[in-house]
Structure formats: structure tokens, C-alpha cells
Amino acid sequence: MSREREAPAAVAPAGAVAAGRVGVRRFRVRVGPWSVHARESLGGETGDYPPVVLVHGVVVSGHYMLPTIRVLGRYRHVYAPDLPGFGRSEGPGKPLDISGLALSLAGWMRAAGIEKADVVAHSFGCQIAAEFAVRNPERVGRLALLGPTGNPENRSEIAQIGRWALDCFREPLSVWVSYVCGFLSFGPRRSIGSLTYSLGDVMEQRLAALEVPTLVVRGSLDPLAKQGWVERMVDLLPDGRLAVIPDAPHNVNYKTPRQLVEVLLPFLDGE
């Protein structure tokens, strides 16, 4: 077993990631009874590396992954699906639980023709991606968990919503808009249902069962993924390491995509 914990300022030198954007196309595939919407990067110099699948958090969709797609897409072929019931995807009348969402992610990858990928997930998406990786270790090369939820000390819905509200003051205004639009689209009942699944999940057991190399990333200003929790996660992972992005909030994928990619690329390269 190897457990690595990097220094808090675990970022590559400034300028290590090139500026500029890649194109993004939208497409749909059938996953069971649902039409599932996704985004895909175009035009990057991706070489022979495996694709990267981005997994979004609760209420929101793959839309808030666009800043990361446009940076990471210069180096990897990147996909960002809207999981069933989220964003522009069809879904059931009530929210899928973590197991159901992990199964849907597996079904989406099959339908999209992706046999194996590196998986990068954010917030509630970390719980989904970890479940997917435990069930399907042969389909995951490397796993990155950004601002992961699942802390067993955070079992109160009111406290979790309060932490989320605190984080909103550290995010761009467009993140607020994304949350509001997602909440209105997803609906209050389904939103609360997904939050309940997240808070009731026993993430620690899943972490200990992960067989793939895993990077945990948090923004130093993130009130949802506290430092103590991410350090505990790394201790539980059979092959885990930690990176902290200075002065970044919860949504490192949205507000600090270049700094995030500077952390991700060495890990995805196997360093």
C-alpha cells in the first residue's frame, strides 16, 4: 500500500498549463429508457492517453465542468455527461441513489463507446465515481476526487446547506446562477432526496475498497470538504494522495480550472 500526502500548495509552476480553449460538442445516447446529454472536448492534442470522464455534483450538471473541459481538453479527450435526471438528461421521477447513479454512469460509458477512462469527479459526484470505481475497477485508470462530500461528521442537512451557502460567497456569481437553475430544473423534492442520499452514505467503506490510484483535491477555502476529512480519506485509500489548491473554494473545477489541471496532469500521467 502507498499513501502520499502532498504539501498544501501542491500546484505546478505558474504557466505550466497553456492558456486557450478547445471546442466542445454536445451529443446524446440512450441509457436504459432515458436520453442522456453529454459534452465532449474537440481539437486538443490528446495523444494516446485514455479519455477523461468528468462527474458532476448534486443539483448541477456537466455544464459547470465547461471551464475544466476547455483547459484539460488541450491535453486529454474529455467527456462530461449530465447524469439521468440532471441538466438536459431525461431521468426518473424520483432521484436515483448513489448506486443507481453509478450504474447509470457505467451504462453511459458503454453507450458512448468508452471502455476505460480516467475519472474526475466533484463534490457529490465523488461518491458516485467512487462507487463506480469499486464496482468496475477494470474500467477506471485513475480517479480524482475534487472537493469530496461524504464526511461522516456532516450528517445534518441544515449544517450542510449552511456550508454550501458560505461557499457561495467565495464563488463567482455565475456559480450561484448555475445552482439556482439546477435547483429549479431538478426540483426541490429531488434535490433534497439527493442530498439525503449523500449525507447517509458511508463513504469510508468505499474508500478502503478502491483499487485504483486516487488523487484527492480540495480548495484551501472549501467549507464543505474540510482539511481533516480529505486527510482522513487519503489515510483510508490503498493508493491515495492529496493536493490542496491555495485560495480556491469548493468549485475548483469552475473557478480555478488552470490550477486544477496543473495538479491533475502529473497525476494522470502516472507521476
N, C-alpha and C positions, 0 to 999 in steps of 0.2 A: 504494500500500500504506500502511496505517496501523497502527502498533504503539503501544499505550498501556500504560504500566505505572503503576498507581496506587500511592499510598503504602501501607505495610504496614497501617495502621489504616483500611482502606477500607470503613468502615461508615457507614450513615446515622445521624443523631442518634437517641439513645435515645427510644423511644416513637413512632418514625416508622411502625412496623408495629403495627397494632391487635392487642390480645390477643383470645383467644376461639377457638373451634373451629368447624369446619364438619362436616357429616355425611360419612360415607364409605360407599359401597355396593360390593359385590363382584359381579363378573359373569364369565362365561366366553365365549370364542369359539373356533372351530376354526382352527388354523393348521396346514395340512397334515394329518398324521394325529393331531395332538395337541390335546387340550383345554387351553387356556391361561387361567389365572386372572389377574384384574387387579382393581385398586381404582380408584375414581373419586370425586372430591370432589362434594359436593352442598351447595347452599344459599348459595354465595358470590355476591358482586356482581361478576361476571366481565366485564360489558360486552361489547364487540365484539372483545376480544383473542383471539388464537389460543390453543388449548389448550396445555398443557404436559405433556410425557411425561417421567416420571422413570425412569431406567435404573439398576438396582441393580448391586452388585458381585458378586464371586465368593462362592460358598457360601451367602450370604444370599439374600433375596428382596425383593419390594416391601414386605414388612411393615415393614422398618426405615426406610422412607420415610414412614411414617404421621405422625411429628411435622412433617415438611415439608409434607405434604398438608394438614394441619389449619391451618397458618398460610398457606401460599401459596394454598390453596383459597378464601380470603376474597377473593382478587383475580383468580384465574385458574381455569379449568376444568382440573383436574389428574388425570392418569392415572398409575398405577404398575403395570405388568404384572410377573408372575413369568415370566421368560423360560423357554422349554422346558427341562425338567429341573430347574428351581429351584422352591423353595417348594411351592405347591399345583398347579403345572402339570405336565402329562404331558411326557415327553421321551424321547429315545433312550437306549439302554443305556449308551452312552459319551458323554462330554461333547462338545457342539458346539464347534468352534473359533470364533475371533473373526468370521471371515467368515460362518460358519453362524449365529451368534447375530445378526449384523447383518441377515442375510436374514430371520431369524425375526422380528426387530423390525419390519421392513418389512411382512411378512405379517400380523403382529398389528395394525399400524395400519390396513391395508386392511380386515381383518376387523372392526375396531372402528369403521369409518367415519370415520377421521381422515385427511383428505387431506394436511394440513400442520400442523406443530406446532413450538413451541419445545421443544428437548430439553435436559434437565438430567440429567447422569449423574454417578455417583460411583465412584471407585476403578477396578476392572477394567471397570466399565460405561463409563468414559470411552473406553477402547479400542474397545469395541463401538459406542458412539454416534459416535465419530469415523469409524469405518469406514462406518457407515450414512450419515453426512452426506457423505462423499466419494462414495459410490455414488449418493446420492439428494439432491443439493443443492436440488432444487426442492421437496422435502418438509420442509425444515428452515428455519425462520425465523431463529432464533438458537440458539446452542449454548453451554451452560455445563458446564464440566468441573471437578468437585469432587474434591479430593484425588487427582489423576490418577496412575495407575500407568503403566508403560511406560518408566521411566528406563533408558537403556541401561547405566548404571553399576550397576544392580541386576539382575544375571543369576544370582545364587546363590539357590536355593530356601531353603537354611538361613538365609542372611542376611535374606531377605525375611520368613520366618516369625519370625525374631528381632525384626525391626522391628514386625511385627504384634503380637507378644506385648508389646513395650514399650508400644505404643499402648494395649493393653487396660487397662493400669494408669491411663490417663488418661480412660477412658470410663466411663459408668455401668455398674453390674452387669448391667443388662438387655441391654446390648450383648454381654456375654460369653454370656448365655443364648441370644441370637439366633445368635451364631456357633456355639455348641455344637449347638443344634437344627438349624441349617442343615447343619452338617458331618455329623451323624448321618443327616439326611434325604437329603442329596446323595450321601453315601458317600465313604470315603477315596480310592478309586481315581479317581472322577470329580473330587473336589476337587483332588487332585494333578495330574490331567490339565489342569484349567482353569488352575491356577497355572502349569503348564509352558507353556501357550499364551500366557499373559500375559507371562512372562519372556522368551519367544522372539520376541515381537512387535517389529517395527521401527516404533515409533510416530512417529519423526521424519519419515519419508517421508509418512505420512498427514497430519501436521500441516501440512506445506508445501502439501498439495493441497487443504486445506479452503477453500471459497469463501464460507462464511457467517461473520458476526460471531461471535467466540468469546470467552467470558469464562472465565479460569482462576481457580479459588478454592482456597486452602489454609487450613487452620488453622495458626496460628503454632507449635503444639506437635506438628504432624504429622510422625512419623518416617519415613513411607512416601513422602510427596510433599515432598521437601526443597525449600528455597527456590531453590537453584541450578537444580534441574530445572524448576520452574514458570517461572522467569525465562527459561530456555532455550526452553521451549515457546512463550512469548509472542514471543520473537525469531523463531521459526520460522513462526508463524502469519501469514498475509497480513493478517488483520484481527483482532488479538488484544489483550487487555488482562488485567491481573492484579489480583486483590483478595485480601488476607490478613485473616482474621478473628482478632483477638487472643485469646490464651488458649484456643484451640479445638484439639481433637485431630483425628484423621483423619476421624471421622464427624461432620462439621459438619452434615449433614442430620438427624442424630439428636439430638446433644447441644445444638447451638446453632441451632435452626431459625429463631428470630426474627431473629438476627443475619444468618443466611444470606439470608433473604428481604429484609432491608434492603439487602443487596448486589445480589440478583437483580433486584428490581423495577425500579430505574432502568435496568439493562441491558436487560431485556425490553421496557421502554418505549421503547428506542431512544436513550437519553441517552448 
